[in-house]
Amino acid sequence: MSKYVLRLTDALIKQAAPKDKIYKLSDGAGLYIAVQPSGSKVWRMKYLQQSGGESVLTFGRYPEVSIAKAREHRLAAHQLLER
């Protein structure tokens, strides 16, 4: 059964305060924002390789890469992975 994930908003991301360790805020379908201890926020996407291993793509820092742009990158990456 699929797990329901709330989509991120600018307000949620801006409220995300740094902690001692990196933590993730999920947007669904593998896309998440990693909040660094320094306060930096980076868009990443986790995916499975054909060999079964996991890999991570990095799309850039928030707010330079907006939520909409990160979702476009995720869609493009999923399309490439399907080929």
PDB file of N, CA, C and O in Angstrom:
ATOM      1  N   MET A   1       0.839  -1.170   0.000  1.00  0.00           N
ATOM      2  CA  MET A   1       0.000   0.000   0.000  1.00  0.00           C
ATOM      3  C   MET A   1       0.892   1.244   0.000  1.00  0.00           C
ATOM      4  O   MET A   1       1.861   1.309   0.757  1.00  0.00           O
ATOM      5  N   SER A   2       0.580   2.205  -0.821  1.00  0.00           N
ATOM      6  CA  SER A   2       1.367   3.428  -0.933  1.00  0.00           C
ATOM      7  C   SER A   2       1.166   4.309   0.289  1.00  0.00           C
ATOM      8  O   SER A   2       0.094   4.355   0.892  1.00  0.00           O
ATOM      9  N   LYS A   3       2.239   5.002   0.627  1.00  0.00           N
ATOM     10  CA  LYS A   3       2.202   5.940   1.741  1.00  0.00           C
ATOM     11  C   LYS A   3       1.888   7.319   1.187  1.00  0.00           C
ATOM     12  O   LYS A   3       2.509   7.748   0.214  1.00  0.00           O
ATOM     13  N   TYR A   4       0.932   8.023   1.790  1.00  0.00           N
ATOM     14  CA  TYR A   4       0.562   9.356   1.338  1.00  0.00           C
ATOM     15  C   TYR A   4       1.570  10.362   1.884  1.00  0.00           C
ATOM     16  O   TYR A   4       1.854  10.381   3.082  1.00  0.00           O
ATOM     17  N   VAL A   5       2.103  11.191   1.004  1.00  0.00           N
ATOM     18  CA  VAL A   5       3.076  12.203   1.392  1.00  0.00           C
ATOM     19  C   VAL A   5       2.522  13.577   1.040  1.00  0.00           C
ATOM     20  O   VAL A   5       2.096  13.811  -0.091  1.00  0.00           O
ATOM     21  N   LEU A   6       2.529  14.486   2.014  1.00  0.00           N
ATOM     22  CA  LEU A   6       2.119  15.860   1.733  1.00  0.00           C
ATOM     23  C   LEU A   6       3.168  16.512   0.850  1.00  0.00           C
ATOM     24  O   LEU A   6       4.367  16.349   1.077  1.00  0.00           O
ATOM     25  N   ARG A   7       2.724  17.242  -0.147  1.00  0.00           N
ATOM     26  CA  ARG A   7       3.662  17.960  -1.001  1.00  0.00           C
ATOM     27  C   ARG A   7       4.205  19.164  -0.247  1.00  0.00           C
ATOM     28  O   ARG A   7       3.498  19.806   0.530  1.00  0.00           O
ATOM     29  N   LEU A   8       5.456  19.449  -0.492  1.00  0.00           N
ATOM     30  CA  LEU A   8       6.107  20.569   0.177  1.00  0.00           C
ATOM     31  C   LEU A   8       5.580  21.906  -0.331  1.00  0.00           C
ATOM     32  O   LEU A   8       5.121  22.024  -1.467  1.00  0.00           O
ATOM     33  N   THR A   9       5.658  22.891   0.525  1.00  0.00           N
ATOM     34  CA  THR A   9       5.321  24.270   0.170  1.00  0.00           C
ATOM     35  C   THR A   9       6.506  25.154   0.555  1.00  0.00           C
ATOM     36  O   THR A   9       7.370  24.747   1.331  1.00  0.00           O
ATOM     37  N   ASP A  10       6.535  26.371   0.003  1.00  0.00           N
ATOM     38  CA  ASP A  10       7.597  27.308   0.364  1.00  0.00           C
ATOM     39  C   ASP A  10       7.610  27.563   1.865  1.00  0.00           C
ATOM     40  O   ASP A  10       8.675  27.640   2.477  1.00  0.00           O
ATOM     41  N   ALA A  11       6.433  27.692   2.455  1.00  0.00           N
ATOM     42  CA  ALA A  11       6.349  27.964   3.897  1.00  0.00           C
ATOM     43  C   ALA A  11       6.976  26.830   4.712  1.00  0.00           C
ATOM     44  O   ALA A  11       7.726  27.089   5.653  1.00  0.00           O
ATOM     45  N   LEU A  12       6.675  25.581   4.360  1.00  0.00           N
ATOM     46  CA  LEU A  12       7.247  24.442   5.085  1.00  0.00           C
ATOM     47  C   LEU A  12       8.768  24.412   4.958  1.00  0.00           C
ATOM     48  O   LEU A  12       9.474  24.139   5.929  1.00  0.00           O
ATOM     49  N   ILE A  13       9.264  24.692   3.765  1.00  0.00           N
ATOM     50  CA  ILE A  13      10.709  24.660   3.553  1.00  0.00           C
ATOM     51  C   ILE A  13      11.390  25.786   4.317  1.00  0.00           C
ATOM     52  O   ILE A  13      12.430  25.576   4.942  1.00  0.00           O
ATOM     53  N   LYS A  14      10.811  26.973   4.268  1.00  0.00           N
ATOM     54  CA  LYS A  14      11.402  28.115   4.969  1.00  0.00           C
ATOM     55  C   LYS A  14      11.416  27.904   6.476  1.00  0.00           C
ATOM     56  O   LYS A  14      12.315  28.397   7.158  1.00  0.00           O
ATOM     57  N   GLN A  15      10.438  27.183   7.007  1.00  0.00           N
ATOM     58  CA  GLN A  15      10.361  26.914   8.447  1.00  0.00           C
ATOM     59  C   GLN A  15      11.339  25.842   8.897  1.00  0.00           C
ATOM     60  O   GLN A  15      11.613  25.724  10.092  1.00  0.00           O
ATOM     61  N   ALA A  16      11.870  25.061   7.972  1.00  0.00           N
ATOM     62  CA  ALA A  16      12.762  23.952   8.323  1.00  0.00           C
ATOM     63  C   ALA A  16      14.070  24.503   8.896  1.00  0.00           C
ATOM     64  O   ALA A  16      14.868  25.113   8.184  1.00  0.00           O
ATOM     65  N   ALA A  17      14.268  24.280  10.171  1.00  0.00           N
ATOM     66  CA  ALA A  17      15.456  24.781  10.858  1.00  0.00           C
ATOM     67  C   ALA A  17      16.556  23.716  10.847  1.00  0.00           C
ATOM     68  O   ALA A  17      16.257  22.522  10.872  1.00  0.00           O
ATOM     69  N   PRO A  18      17.813  24.132  10.812  1.00  0.00           N
ATOM     70  CA  PRO A  18      18.912  23.167  10.845  1.00  0.00           C
ATOM     71  C   PRO A  18      18.935  22.398  12.168  1.00  0.00           C
ATOM     72  O   PRO A  18      18.536  22.913  13.213  1.00  0.00           O
ATOM     73  N   LYS A  19      19.409  21.165  12.096  1.00  0.00           N
ATOM     74  CA  LYS A  19      19.578  20.315  13.277  1.00  0.00           C
ATOM     75  C   LYS A  19      21.023  19.827  13.296  1.00  0.00           C
ATOM     76  O   LYS A  19      21.821  20.209  12.440  1.00  0.00           O
ATOM     77  N   ASP A  20      21.355  18.994  14.259  1.00  0.00           N
ATOM     78  CA  ASP A  20      22.720  18.477  14.380  1.00  0.00           C
ATOM     79  C   ASP A  20      23.122  17.599  13.201  1.00  0.00           C
ATOM     80  O   ASP A  20      24.298  17.533  12.842  1.00  0.00           O
ATOM     81  N   LYS A  21      22.149  16.927  12.605  1.00  0.00           N
ATOM     82  CA  LYS A  21      22.414  16.037  11.474  1.00  0.00           C
ATOM     83  C   LYS A  21      21.523  16.425  10.305  1.00  0.00           C
ATOM     84  O   LYS A  21      20.512  17.105  10.476  1.00  0.00           O
ATOM     85  N   ILE A  22      21.916  15.980   9.111  1.00  0.00           N
ATOM     86  CA  ILE A  22      21.100  16.196   7.914  1.00  0.00           C
ATOM     87  C   ILE A  22      19.766  15.472   8.098  1.00  0.00           C
ATOM     88  O   ILE A  22      19.729  14.346   8.595  1.00  0.00           O
ATOM     89  N   TYR A  23      18.670  16.126   7.694  1.00  0.00           N
ATOM     90  CA  TYR A  23      17.382  15.437   7.679  1.00  0.00           C
ATOM     91  C   TYR A  23      16.645  15.784   6.392  1.00  0.00           C
ATOM     92  O   TYR A  23      16.990  16.749   5.709  1.00  0.00           O
ATOM     93  N   LYS A  24      15.628  14.989   6.067  1.00  0.00           N
ATOM     94  CA  LYS A  24      14.922  15.103   4.795  1.00  0.00           C
ATOM     95  C   LYS A  24      13.472  15.525   4.996  1.00  0.00           C
ATOM     96  O   LYS A  24      12.820  15.151   5.971  1.00  0.00           O
ATOM     97  N   LEU A  25      12.990  16.320   4.034  1.00  0.00           N
ATOM     98  CA  LEU A  25      11.564  16.642   3.921  1.00  0.00           C
ATOM     99  C   LEU A  25      11.123  16.117   2.557  1.00  0.00           C
ATOM    100  O   LEU A  25      11.595  16.599   1.527  1.00  0.00           O
ATOM    101  N   SER A  26      10.235  15.152   2.540  1.00  0.00           N
ATOM    102  CA  SER A  26       9.839  14.493   1.303  1.00  0.00           C
ATOM    103  C   SER A  26       8.745  15.242   0.561  1.00  0.00           C
ATOM    104  O   SER A  26       7.838  15.820   1.161  1.00  0.00           O
ATOM    105  N   ASP A  27       8.859  15.213  -0.786  1.00  0.00           N
ATOM    106  CA  ASP A  27       7.831  15.783  -1.656  1.00  0.00           C
ATOM    107  C   ASP A  27       7.125  14.677  -2.437  1.00  0.00           C
ATOM    108  O   ASP A  27       6.163  14.955  -3.153  1.00  0.00           O
ATOM    109  N   GLY A  28       7.577  13.441  -2.316  1.00  0.00           N
ATOM    110  CA  GLY A  28       6.971  12.311  -3.000  1.00  0.00           C
ATOM    111  C   GLY A  28       7.720  11.916  -4.254  1.00  0.00           C
ATOM    112  O   GLY A  28       8.458  12.717  -4.829  1.00  0.00           O
ATOM    113  N   ALA A  29       7.526  10.672  -4.676  1.00  0.00           N
ATOM    114  CA  ALA A  29       8.133  10.106  -5.887  1.00  0.00           C
ATOM    115  C   ALA A  29       9.651  10.231  -5.887  1.00  0.00           C
ATOM    116  O   ALA A  29      10.266  10.420  -6.936  1.00  0.00           O
ATOM    117  N   GLY A  30      10.258  10.124  -4.693  1.00  0.00           N
ATOM    118  CA  GLY A  30      11.707  10.138  -4.582  1.00  0.00           C
ATOM    119  C   GLY A  30      12.323  11.510  -4.365  1.00  0.00           C
ATOM    120  O   GLY A  30      13.493  11.603  -3.996  1.00  0.00           O
ATOM    121  N   LEU A  31      11.563  12.581  -4.585  1.00  0.00           N
ATOM    122  CA  LEU A  31      12.091  13.936  -4.441  1.00  0.00           C
ATOM    123  C   LEU A  31      12.023  14.370  -2.981  1.00  0.00           C
ATOM    124  O   LEU A  31      11.007  14.183  -2.311  1.00  0.00           O
ATOM    125  N   TYR A  32      13.111  14.948  -2.501  1.00  0.00           N
ATOM    126  CA  TYR A  32      13.135  15.472  -1.146  1.00  0.00           C
ATOM    127  C   TYR A  32      14.108  16.638  -1.049  1.00  0.00           C
ATOM    128  O   TYR A  32      14.943  16.847  -1.929  1.00  0.00           O
ATOM    129  N   ILE A  33      13.986  17.380   0.022  1.00  0.00           N
ATOM    130  CA  ILE A  33      14.925  18.455   0.292  1.00  0.00           C
ATOM    131  C   ILE A  33      15.710  18.040   1.533  1.00  0.00           C
ATOM    132  O   ILE A  33      15.134  17.697   2.566  1.00  0.00           O
ATOM    133  N   ALA A  34      17.035  18.077   1.411  1.00  0.00           N
ATOM    134  CA  ALA A  34      17.915  17.731   2.526  1.00  0.00           C
ATOM    135  C   ALA A  34      18.303  19.014   3.239  1.00  0.00           C
ATOM    136  O   ALA A  34      18.869  19.925   2.635  1.00  0.00           O
ATOM    137  N   VAL A  35      17.997  19.080   4.521  1.00  0.00           N
ATOM    138  CA  VAL A  35      18.326  20.254   5.326  1.00  0.00           C
ATOM    139  C   VAL A  35      19.650  19.953   6.042  1.00  0.00           C
ATOM    140  O   VAL A  35      19.737  19.034   6.857  1.00  0.00           O
ATOM    141  N   GLN A  36      20.666  20.739   5.721  1.00  0.00           N
ATOM    142  CA  GLN A  36      22.013  20.541   6.255  1.00  0.00           C
ATOM    143  C   GLN A  36      22.158  21.221   7.622  1.00  0.00           C
ATOM    144  O   GLN A  36      21.414  22.156   7.919  1.00  0.00           O
ATOM    145  N   PRO A  37      23.100  20.770   8.458  1.00  0.00           N
ATOM    146  CA  PRO A  37      23.357  21.434   9.734  1.00  0.00           C
ATOM    147  C   PRO A  37      23.737  22.917   9.574  1.00  0.00           C
ATOM    148  O   PRO A  37      23.527  23.714  10.488  1.00  0.00           O
ATOM    149  N   SER A  38      24.289  23.276   8.426  1.00  0.00           N
ATOM    150  CA  SER A  38      24.660  24.670   8.164  1.00  0.00           C
ATOM    151  C   SER A  38      23.448  25.549   7.837  1.00  0.00           C
ATOM    152  O   SER A  38      23.554  26.775   7.807  1.00  0.00           O
ATOM    153  N   GLY A  39      22.295  24.913   7.593  1.00  0.00           N
ATOM    154  CA  GLY A  39      21.089  25.645   7.219  1.00  0.00           C
ATOM    155  C   GLY A  39      20.817  25.596   5.724  1.00  0.00           C
ATOM    156  O   GLY A  39      19.737  25.991   5.285  1.00  0.00           O
ATOM    157  N   SER A  40      21.768  25.124   4.935  1.00  0.00           N
ATOM    158  CA  SER A  40      21.590  24.987   3.489  1.00  0.00           C
ATOM    159  C   SER A  40      20.532  23.916   3.205  1.00  0.00           C
ATOM    160  O   SER A  40      20.440  22.917   3.919  1.00  0.00           O
ATOM    161  N   LYS A  41      19.740  24.136   2.157  1.00  0.00           N
ATOM    162  CA  LYS A  41      18.679  23.206   1.769  1.00  0.00           C
ATOM    163  C   LYS A  41      18.900  22.804   0.318  1.00  0.00           C
ATOM    164  O   LYS A  41      18.953  23.658  -0.567  1.00  0.00           O
ATOM    165  N   VAL A  42      19.029  21.494   0.073  1.00  0.00           N
ATOM    166  CA  VAL A  42      19.407  20.979  -1.240  1.00  0.00           C
ATOM    167  C   VAL A  42      18.354  20.002  -1.743  1.00  0.00           C
ATOM    168  O   VAL A  42      17.925  19.104  -1.018  1.00  0.00           O
ATOM    169  N   TRP A  43      17.938  20.190  -3.014  1.00  0.00           N
ATOM    170  CA  TRP A  43      16.982  19.276  -3.653  1.00  0.00           C
ATOM    171  C   TRP A  43      17.708  18.008  -4.104  1.00  0.00           C
ATOM    172  O   TRP A  43      18.754  18.076  -4.749  1.00  0.00           O
ATOM    173  N   ARG A  44      17.136  16.847  -3.754  1.00  0.00           N
ATOM    174  CA  ARG A  44      17.704  15.563  -4.173  1.00  0.00           C
ATOM    175  C   ARG A  44      16.573  14.613  -4.551  1.00  0.00           C
ATOM    176  O   ARG A  44      15.421  14.784  -4.153  1.00  0.00           O
ATOM    177  N   MET A  45      16.950  13.600  -5.341  1.00  0.00           N
ATOM    178  CA  MET A  45      15.996  12.559  -5.717  1.00  0.00           C
ATOM    179  C   MET A  45      16.670  11.209  -5.599  1.00  0.00           C
ATOM    180  O   MET A  45      17.736  10.981  -6.170  1.00  0.00           O
ATOM    181  N   LYS A  46      16.046  10.322  -4.860  1.00  0.00           N
ATOM    182  CA  LYS A  46      16.559   8.959  -4.716  1.00  0.00           C
ATOM    183  C   LYS A  46      15.845   8.072  -5.734  1.00  0.00           C
ATOM    184  O   LYS A  46      14.637   8.192  -5.941  1.00  0.00           O
ATOM    185  N   TYR A  47      16.609   7.182  -6.364  1.00  0.00           N
ATOM    186  CA  TYR A  47      16.010   6.262  -7.327  1.00  0.00           C
ATOM    187  C   TYR A  47      16.745   4.934  -7.314  1.00  0.00           C
ATOM    188  O   TYR A  47      17.869   4.843  -6.821  1.00  0.00           O
ATOM    189  N   LEU A  48      16.110   3.912  -7.854  1.00  0.00           N
ATOM    190  CA  LEU A  48      16.715   2.590  -7.952  1.00  0.00           C
ATOM    191  C   LEU A  48      17.361   2.405  -9.317  1.00  0.00           C
ATOM    192  O   LEU A  48      16.768   2.725 -10.347  1.00  0.00           O
ATOM    193  N   GLN A  49      18.576   1.890  -9.312  1.00  0.00           N
ATOM    194  CA  GLN A  49      19.260   1.554 -10.555  1.00  0.00           C
ATOM    195  C   GLN A  49      18.722   0.226 -11.073  1.00  0.00           C
ATOM    196  O   GLN A  49      18.065  -0.509 -10.336  1.00  0.00           O
ATOM    197  N   GLN A  50      18.997  -0.080 -12.328  1.00  0.00           N
ATOM    198  CA  GLN A  50      18.553  -1.352 -12.888  1.00  0.00           C
ATOM    199  C   GLN A  50      19.183  -2.527 -12.152  1.00  0.00           C
ATOM    200  O   GLN A  50      18.590  -3.603 -12.071  1.00  0.00           O
ATOM    201  N   SER A  51      20.379  -2.324 -11.617  1.00  0.00           N
ATOM    202  CA  SER A  51      21.066  -3.385 -10.880  1.00  0.00           C
ATOM    203  C   SER A  51      20.459  -3.615  -9.496  1.00  0.00           C
ATOM    204  O   SER A  51      20.803  -4.581  -8.815  1.00  0.00           O
ATOM    205  N   GLY A  52      19.547  -2.715  -9.079  1.00  0.00           N
ATOM    206  CA  GLY A  52      18.886  -2.852  -7.794  1.00  0.00           C
ATOM    207  C   GLY A  52      19.444  -1.939  -6.722  1.00  0.00           C
ATOM    208  O   GLY A  52      18.845  -1.803  -5.655  1.00  0.00           O
ATOM    209  N   GLY A  53      20.581  -1.309  -6.985  1.00  0.00           N
ATOM    210  CA  GLY A  53      21.169  -0.384  -6.011  1.00  0.00           C
ATOM    211  C   GLY A  53      20.471   0.966  -6.027  1.00  0.00           C
ATOM    212  O   GLY A  53      19.780   1.315  -6.984  1.00  0.00           O
ATOM    213  N   GLU A  54      20.662   1.709  -4.963  1.00  0.00           N
ATOM    214  CA  GLU A  54      20.074   3.045  -4.885  1.00  0.00           C
ATOM    215  C   GLU A  54      21.097   4.097  -5.280  1.00  0.00           C
ATOM    216  O   GLU A  54      22.292   3.951  -5.024  1.00  0.00           O
ATOM    217  N   SER A  55      20.609   5.161  -5.909  1.00  0.00           N
ATOM    218  CA  SER A  55      21.440   6.305  -6.268  1.00  0.00           C
ATOM    219  C   SER A  55      20.676   7.579  -5.941  1.00  0.00           C
ATOM    220  O   SER A  55      19.463   7.560  -5.729  1.00  0.00           O
ATOM    221  N   VAL A  56      21.409   8.683  -5.903  1.00  0.00           N
ATOM    222  CA  VAL A  56      20.808   9.972  -5.586  1.00  0.00           C
ATOM    223  C   VAL A  56      21.247  10.998  -6.621  1.00  0.00           C
ATOM    224  O   VAL A  56      22.428  11.092  -6.953  1.00  0.00           O
ATOM    225  N   LEU A  57      20.285  11.765  -7.128  1.00  0.00           N
ATOM    226  CA  LEU A  57      20.570  12.907  -8.007  1.00  0.00           C
ATOM    227  C   LEU A  57      20.408  14.171  -7.182  1.00  0.00           C
ATOM    228  O   LEU A  57      19.530  14.246  -6.322  1.00  0.00           O
ATOM    229  N   THR A  58      21.247  15.161  -7.437  1.00  0.00           N
ATOM    230  CA  THR A  58      21.131  16.453  -6.775  1.00  0.00           C
ATOM    231  C   THR A  58      20.742  17.484  -7.818  1.00  0.00           C
ATOM    232  O   THR A  58      21.378  17.580  -8.868  1.00  0.00           O
ATOM    233  N   PHE A  59      19.685  18.269  -7.531  1.00  0.00           N
ATOM    234  CA  PHE A  59      19.172  19.243  -8.486  1.00  0.00           C
ATOM    235  C   PHE A  59      19.583  20.677  -8.172  1.00  0.00           C
ATOM    236  O   PHE A  59      19.434  21.549  -9.028  1.00  0.00           O
ATOM    237  N   GLY A  60      20.086  20.944  -6.993  1.00  0.00           N
ATOM    238  CA  GLY A  60      20.520  22.289  -6.643  1.00  0.00           C
ATOM    239  C   GLY A  60      19.971  22.747  -5.311  1.00  0.00           C
ATOM    240  O   GLY A  60      19.212  22.040  -4.648  1.00  0.00           O
ATOM    241  N   ARG A  61      20.374  23.950  -4.938  1.00  0.00           N
ATOM    242  CA  ARG A  61      19.979  24.504  -3.643  1.00  0.00           C
ATOM    243  C   ARG A  61      18.666  25.280  -3.739  1.00  0.00           C
ATOM    244  O   ARG A  61      18.360  25.914  -4.749  1.00  0.00           O
ATOM    245  N   TYR A  62      17.920  25.204  -2.667  1.00  0.00           N
ATOM    246  CA  TYR A  62      16.730  26.018  -2.497  1.00  0.00           C
ATOM    247  C   TYR A  62      17.190  27.324  -1.878  1.00  0.00           C
ATOM    248  O   TYR A  62      17.994  27.258  -0.948  1.00  0.00           O
ATOM    249  N   PRO A  63      16.771  28.480  -2.292  1.00  0.00           N
ATOM    250  CA  PRO A  63      15.672  28.810  -3.191  1.00  0.00           C
ATOM    251  C   PRO A  63      16.090  29.030  -4.643  1.00  0.00           C
ATOM    252  O   PRO A  63      15.246  29.339  -5.484  1.00  0.00           O
ATOM    253  N   GLU A  64      17.405  28.872  -4.958  1.00  0.00           N
ATOM    254  CA  GLU A  64      17.826  29.048  -6.351  1.00  0.00           C
ATOM    255  C   GLU A  64      17.052  28.113  -7.286  1.00  0.00           C
ATOM    256  O   GLU A  64      16.695  28.489  -8.402  1.00  0.00           O
ATOM    257  N   VAL A  65      16.801  26.888  -6.810  1.00  0.00           N
ATOM    258  CA  VAL A  65      15.956  25.939  -7.545  1.00  0.00           C
ATOM    259  C   VAL A  65      14.629  25.885  -6.799  1.00  0.00           C
ATOM    260  O   VAL A  65      14.562  25.402  -5.668  1.00  0.00           O
ATOM    261  N   SER A  66      13.582  26.381  -7.436  1.00  0.00           N
ATOM    262  CA  SER A  66      12.263  26.449  -6.801  1.00  0.00           C
ATOM    263  C   SER A  66      11.624  25.061  -6.699  1.00  0.00           C
ATOM    264  O   SER A  66      12.119  24.090  -7.272  1.00  0.00           O
ATOM    265  N   ILE A  67      10.536  24.991  -5.969  1.00  0.00           N
ATOM    266  CA  ILE A  67       9.800  23.729  -5.867  1.00  0.00           C
ATOM    267  C   ILE A  67       9.341  23.277  -7.251  1.00  0.00           C
ATOM    268  O   ILE A  67       9.491  22.108  -7.607  1.00  0.00           O
ATOM    269  N   ALA A  68       8.787  24.194  -8.022  1.00  0.00           N
ATOM    270  CA  ALA A  68       8.285  23.855  -9.358  1.00  0.00           C
ATOM    271  C   ALA A  68       9.410  23.323 -10.238  1.00  0.00           C
ATOM    272  O   ALA A  68       9.226  22.335 -10.948  1.00  0.00           O
ATOM    273  N   LYS A  69      10.575  23.972 -10.197  1.00  0.00           N
ATOM    274  CA  LYS A  69      11.706  23.548 -11.023  1.00  0.00           C
ATOM    275  C   LYS A  69      12.217  22.181 -10.568  1.00  0.00           C
ATOM    276  O   LYS A  69      12.559  21.343 -11.401  1.00  0.00           O
ATOM    277  N   ALA A  70      12.273  21.950  -9.262  1.00  0.00           N
ATOM    278  CA  ALA A  70      12.704  20.653  -8.739  1.00  0.00           C
ATOM    279  C   ALA A  70      11.759  19.548  -9.197  1.00  0.00           C
ATOM    280  O   ALA A  70      12.200  18.448  -9.533  1.00  0.00           O
ATOM    281  N   ARG A  71      10.463  19.839  -9.211  1.00  0.00           N
ATOM    282  CA  ARG A  71       9.489  18.841  -9.684  1.00  0.00           C
ATOM    283  C   ARG A  71       9.652  18.579 -11.178  1.00  0.00           C
ATOM    284  O   ARG A  71       9.469  17.448 -11.629  1.00  0.00           O
ATOM    285  N   GLU A  72       9.992  19.608 -11.947  1.00  0.00           N
ATOM    286  CA  GLU A  72      10.272  19.413 -13.376  1.00  0.00           C
ATOM    287  C   GLU A  72      11.493  18.521 -13.558  1.00  0.00           C
ATOM    288  O   GLU A  72      11.486  17.621 -14.397  1.00  0.00           O
ATOM    289  N   HIS A  73      12.538  18.767 -12.778  1.00  0.00           N
ATOM    290  CA  HIS A  73      13.743  17.930 -12.837  1.00  0.00           C
ATOM    291  C   HIS A  73      13.417  16.478 -12.490  1.00  0.00           C
ATOM    292  O   HIS A  73      13.913  15.551 -13.130  1.00  0.00           O
ATOM    293  N   ARG A  74      12.568  16.288 -11.457  1.00  0.00           N
ATOM    294  CA  ARG A  74      12.174  14.928 -11.060  1.00  0.00           C
ATOM    295  C   ARG A  74      11.449  14.226 -12.211  1.00  0.00           C
ATOM    296  O   ARG A  74      11.730  13.066 -12.509  1.00  0.00           O
ATOM    297  N   LEU A  75      10.522  14.929 -12.851  1.00  0.00           N
ATOM    298  CA  LEU A  75       9.773  14.349 -13.963  1.00  0.00           C
ATOM    299  C   LEU A  75      10.713  13.974 -15.105  1.00  0.00           C
ATOM    300  O   LEU A  75      10.604  12.886 -15.671  1.00  0.00           O
ATOM    301  N   ALA A  76      11.637  14.874 -15.445  1.00  0.00           N
ATOM    302  CA  ALA A  76      12.590  14.599 -16.524  1.00  0.00           C
ATOM    303  C   ALA A  76      13.481  13.403 -16.170  1.00  0.00           C
ATOM    304  O   ALA A  76      13.777  12.571 -17.028  1.00  0.00           O
ATOM    305  N   ALA A  77      13.901  13.322 -14.922  1.00  0.00           N
ATOM    306  CA  ALA A  77      14.748  12.203 -14.498  1.00  0.00           C
ATOM    307  C   ALA A  77      13.988  10.885 -14.578  1.00  0.00           C
ATOM    308  O   ALA A  77      14.537   9.881 -15.031  1.00  0.00           O
ATOM    309  N   HIS A  78      12.729  10.879 -14.141  1.00  0.00           N
ATOM    310  CA  HIS A  78      11.921   9.658 -14.230  1.00  0.00           C
ATOM    311  C   HIS A  78      11.740   9.228 -15.685  1.00  0.00           C
ATOM    312  O   HIS A  78      11.782   8.037 -15.991  1.00  0.00           O
ATOM    313  N   GLN A  79      11.540  10.197 -16.580  1.00  0.00           N
ATOM    314  CA  GLN A  79      11.391   9.870 -18.001  1.00  0.00           C
ATOM    315  C   GLN A  79      12.667   9.275 -18.574  1.00  0.00           C
ATOM    316  O   GLN A  79      12.609   8.326 -19.356  1.00  0.00           O
ATOM    317  N   LEU A  80      13.808   9.815 -18.198  1.00  0.00           N
ATOM    318  CA  LEU A  80      15.090   9.267 -18.661  1.00  0.00           C
ATOM    319  C   LEU A  80      15.319   7.864 -18.108  1.00  0.00           C
ATOM    320  O   LEU A  80      15.812   6.988 -18.819  1.00  0.00           O
ATOM    321  N   LEU A  81      14.967   7.650 -16.857  1.00  0.00           N
ATOM    322  CA  LEU A  81      15.166   6.344 -16.248  1.00  0.00           C
ATOM    323  C   LEU A  81      14.279   5.269 -16.866  1.00  0.00           C
ATOM    324  O   LEU A  81      14.641   4.092 -16.866  1.00  0.00           O
ATOM    325  N   GLU A  82      13.129   5.661 -17.390  1.00  0.00           N
ATOM    326  CA  GLU A  82      12.226   4.703 -18.032  1.00  0.00           C
ATOM    327  C   GLU A  82      12.780   4.198 -19.360  1.00  0.00           C
ATOM    328  O   GLU A  82      12.450   3.094 -19.794  1.00  0.00           O
ATOM    329  N   ARG A  83      13.615   4.998 -19.999  1.00  0.00           N
ATOM    330  CA  ARG A  83      14.161   4.629 -21.313  1.00  0.00           C
ATOM    331  C   ARG A  83      15.225   3.585 -21.217  1.00  0.00           C
ATOM    332  O   ARG A  83      15.779   3.173 -22.236  1.00  0.00           O
TER     333      ARG A  83
END
